[in-house]
Amino acid sequence: MQFELDIIKVVPPGDGCGYYNGKTVFVPATSPGDRVRVFSLRENRNTISAALQEVLIPSPERVEPPCPHYSKCGGCSLMHLDYKQQLELKRRMLIEVLNNQGIQWDPQVVPSSEITRFRHKTRIRCVDGQLGFSERQSNRIVEVPECQILTEEILSTLKRLGQLGRSNAEYQLLQSCKTGGVGVSILEGKQLVPLPGFEPSIEEDYGFGPLVLHSHGFAQSNPFITTSIIKDLQYHSGASGFICELFCGCGTFSLALAATTPQLIGYDISPLSIQTAKETLQRQNLNHVEFAAINLNKLKELPAVDVIVADPPRKGLGQHLCRLISGSKARKLLYVSCNPASLARDIRELTGQGGFELVEMKGYDMYCHATHLEAMAVLVRQV
Ligand SMILES: C[S@@+](CC[C@H](N)C(=O)[O-])C[C@H]1O[C@@H](n2cnc3c(N)ncnc32)[C@H](O)[C@@H]1O
């Protein structure tokens, strides 16, 4: 079924939304003020999921997407908006998510200093010999030789991967800002493992000495905004006493904070990440920092630290860890999150009866042109 409608607003995860015959219609790659013709893909009692066929009257916010793959590729969903509008949209979405938990805050969203060629880490699939990102609203693959968000080095590594002749595979690529080198791993079952013939790890430097990161583990995707997050972590932790980092991965944030603290411990479930973090410690000869591989969901008690830094996966800290933090001696929590919804839920748990007060909240545009948003909340113990 084809029909026309006006797009009224954008809703998470970034689809334009309007109304038709009493139903709410969701259309990716549209913006408020667009008059569009769409065709319906799926329909139920109250909603229609539709695909854009033609923009009949463009919104004043609309710009020509700089990427030739944008109309098909599912990798980016906001490139039809001017960058300032993208940031404003994310700011409004963050406010809405916070309001849903009864939190009144007007956060700023920190822009990325680079908005093309900013992605230093990517997951990419090869299906029936085609290597690329998933097509928007489908499972097919779009090849992306002129992708605007990946670095030149990652694009040329993709060419090399294409020449391997594999018909089905999934890769993770990670590029160092320091050396330009690209590490490559491949998915085997549910596990990423180094891909033979390519470097498994890279050496990175965010301004506090060499840091080892591996392509088969966690690393931040956008080094430009990671630098902004690190500066804010350093500012808010100040000259702290004992710091504990929960979900520390290979230790990117811990190592950035190591210089200004007398003692630091980082925990992560991944033995490989902890081993990599320890490798960096050895190279930098840091004796006051420790890392340990533990499952934080099973932790019974936190050490008597002054400041907690946490950067959990999308599901957030959850009730168990929120309660441990509330019952700990920590006077400050710096909570970095890739999912504002779980962050807002946890802030509600930690404030009020939880004993903490929210004193700062910012978004960080880690994923330019997509709707995902990184955020950081600063919570201090109420006196
Ligand atoms: C968003 S990453 C944060 C990484 C780190 N901040 C960095 O910049 O590299 C989340 C981390 O949580 C870890 N993780 C997931 N579940 C965990 C658990 N139950 N206990 C401890 N760590 C866990 C993952 O291994 C991953 O390193």
The ligand as an SDF file (V2000), in Angstrom:
LIG
                    3D

 27 29  0  0  0  0  0  0  0  0999 V2000
   31.0550   -0.6280   27.0480 C   0  0  0  0  0  0  0  0  0  0  0  0
   32.3740   -1.7100   27.3630 S   0  0  0  0  0  0  0  0  0  0  0  0
   33.3930   -0.6690   28.3340 C   0  0  0  0  0  0  0  0  0  0  0  0
   34.8490   -0.7860   28.0730 C   0  0  0  0  0  0  0  0  0  0  0  0
   35.8110    0.2890   28.5610 C   0  0  0  0  0  0  0  0  0  0  0  0
   35.2090    1.3820   29.2820 N   0  0  0  0  0  0  0  0  0  0  0  0
   36.6050    0.8370   27.3830 C   0  0  0  0  0  0  0  0  0  0  0  0
   36.5850    2.0340   27.1330 O   0  0  0  0  0  0  0  0  0  0  0  0
   37.2480    0.0280   26.7090 O   0  0  0  0  0  0  0  0  0  0  0  0
   31.6320   -2.8040   28.4750 C   0  0  0  0  0  0  0  0  0  0  0  0
   32.5600   -3.8360   29.0860 C   0  0  0  0  0  0  0  0  0  0  0  0
   31.7920   -4.5890   30.0300 O   0  0  0  0  0  0  0  0  0  0  0  0
   32.3350   -5.8920   30.1130 C   0  0  0  0  0  0  0  0  0  0  0  0
   31.3130   -6.7460   30.7840 N   0  0  0  0  0  0  0  0  0  0  0  0
   30.1310   -7.1820   30.2760 C   0  0  0  0  0  0  0  0  0  0  0  0
   29.4500   -7.8970   31.2090 N   0  0  0  0  0  0  0  0  0  0  0  0
   30.2090   -7.9130   32.3330 C   0  0  0  0  0  0  0  0  0  0  0  0
   30.0520   -8.4730   33.6410 C   0  0  0  0  0  0  0  0  0  0  0  0
   28.9760   -9.1790   33.9640 N   0  0  0  0  0  0  0  0  0  0  0  0
   31.0400   -8.2760   34.5440 N   0  0  0  0  0  0  0  0  0  0  0  0
   32.1440   -7.5630   34.2220 C   0  0  0  0  0  0  0  0  0  0  0  0
   32.3510   -6.9960   33.0000 N   0  0  0  0  0  0  0  0  0  0  0  0
   31.3990   -7.1740   32.0740 C   0  0  0  0  0  0  0  0  0  0  0  0
   32.6840   -6.2250   28.6770 C   0  0  0  0  0  0  0  0  0  0  0  0
   33.6850   -7.2250   28.6330 O   0  0  0  0  0  0  0  0  0  0  0  0
   33.1640   -4.8510   28.1420 C   0  0  0  0  0  0  0  0  0  0  0  0
   34.5680   -4.7520   28.2450 O   0  0  0  0  0  0  0  0  0  0  0  0
  1  2  1  0
  2  3  1  0
  2 10  1  0
  3  4  1  0
  4  5  1  0
  5  6  1  0
  5  7  1  0
  7  8  2  0
  7  9  1  0
 10 11  1  0
 11 12  1  0
 11 26  1  0
 12 13  1  0
 13 14  1  0
 13 24  1  0
 14 15  1  0
 14 23  1  0
 15 16  2  0
 16 17  1  0
 17 18  1  0
 17 23  2  0
 18 19  1  0
 18 20  2  0
 20 21  1  0
 21 22  2  0
 22 23  1  0
 24 25  1  0
 24 26  1  0
 26 27  1  0
M  CHG  2   2   1   9  -1
M  END
$$$$
